[in-house]
Amino acid sequence: MTVTEITQIGKNAINDENILVLFGETITPDLLDVSIVQKKLGDEMIQLEKGGELIFGDQSYQVNSVGPLANENLNEIGHATIFFQEEVGVIPNGIYVTPEKLPDLEVGMKISYQ
């Protein structure tokens, strides 16, 4: 299990699209408004796979699909796009999870990748 902590929530990061964009602390300023910024707590590599779990605080989500670049980008720059939908798409950096409801987020909340 790998754990990160939310350090910043962009003013337009949460909307009605059921999508969250995660970035690490090296995020560029032009993406801050639409992103959730996270920092890793520890050295473990993120290795999400279908059937895994993504947990925001105490809100758990089933991983239905992980794009071919998602784990690599999460480990290198803390970036992935999370789609809260049953239908699995083809976004290379996408992580598709259910239920189809955005988590309630706050700065300081932990994100666990299992």
ZISUL-V723378 format. One record per pair of residues at least 24 apart in sequence whose C-alpha atoms are under 8 Angstrom apart, sorted by sequence separation. I is the first residue (numbers start at 1). J is the second residue. D is the distance in Angstrom with one decimal. If there is no record, write none. Layout:
I;J;D
I;J;D
This chain:
9;33;7.7
10;34;5.2
47;71;5.9
64;88;7.2
67;91;6.2
68;92;5.3
69;93;5.0
70;94;6.1
10;35;5.3
46;71;6.1
67;92;4.4
68;93;6.7
69;94;8.0
70;95;7.0
9;35;6.4
10;36;6.1
67;93;5.1
9;36;4.7
66;93;7.6
67;94;5.0
8;36;6.0
9;37;6.3
46;74;6.9
66;94;6.1
67;95;6.2
7;36;7.8
8;37;5.0
46;75;6.1
65;94;8.0
66;95;4.6
6;36;6.9
7;37;5.6
8;38;7.2
45;75;6.3
65;95;5.8
66;96;6.5
6;37;5.8
7;38;5.5
64;95;7.7
65;96;5.1
6;38;4.4
7;39;6.9
63;95;7.1
64;96;5.4
65;97;7.2
5;38;5.3
6;39;6.7
63;96;6.0
64;97;5.4
4;38;6.0
5;39;5.4
63;97;4.6
64;98;7.3
4;39;5.3
5;40;6.5
62;97;5.4
63;98;6.9
4;40;4.2
5;41;7.0
61;97;5.9
62;98;5.4
3;40;6.2
4;41;5.3
61;98;5.5
62;99;7.3
2;40;7.8
3;41;5.7
61;99;6.2
2;41;7.7
3;42;7.4
39;78;7.5
2;42;7.6
38;78;6.9
2;44;5.7
1;44;7.5
2;45;6.7
54;97;8.0
2;46;5.8
59;103;6.5
1;46;7.5
56;103;6.7
56;105;7.4
24;74;7.9
27;77;7.9
23;74;7.8
26;77;6.8
25;77;7.8
57;109;5.6
24;77;5.3
25;78;7.6
56;109;7.0
57;110;5.3
23;77;6.6
24;78;4.0
56;110;6.1
57;111;6.2
23;78;4.7
24;79;6.2
56;111;4.6
57;112;7.9
22;78;6.7
23;79;4.2
55;111;5.5
56;112;6.6
22;79;5.0
23;80;6.9
54;111;7.2
55;112;5.0
21;79;7.3
22;80;5.3
54;112;5.8
55;113;6.7
21;80;6.1
22;81;6.2
53;112;8.0
54;113;5.0
21;81;4.5
22;82;7.7
53;113;6.3
54;114;6.2
20;81;5.8
21;82;6.3
52;113;7.9
53;114;5.0
19;81;6.9
20;82;5.1
52;114;5.5
19;82;5.6
20;83;6.8
19;83;4.8
18;83;6.2
19;84;6.1
48;113;6.4
18;84;5.3
47;113;7.6
48;114;6.3
18;85;7.4
46;113;6.6
47;114;7.6
18;100;7.1
18;101;6.6
19;102;7.6
18;102;5.9
9;106;7.5
9;107;6.8
8;107;5.8
6;106;7.2
7;107;5.3
6;107;5.2
7;108;6.0
5;107;7.8
6;108;5.2
5;108;5.8
6;109;5.5
5;109;5.7
6;110;6.3
5;110;4.4
6;111;7.4
4;110;5.6
5;111;6.0
3;110;6.5
4;111;5.1
3;111;5.6
4;112;6.5
3;112;4.5
2;112;5.7
3;113;6.3
1;112;6.6
2;113;5.2
1;113;5.6
2;114;6.8
1;114;4.8
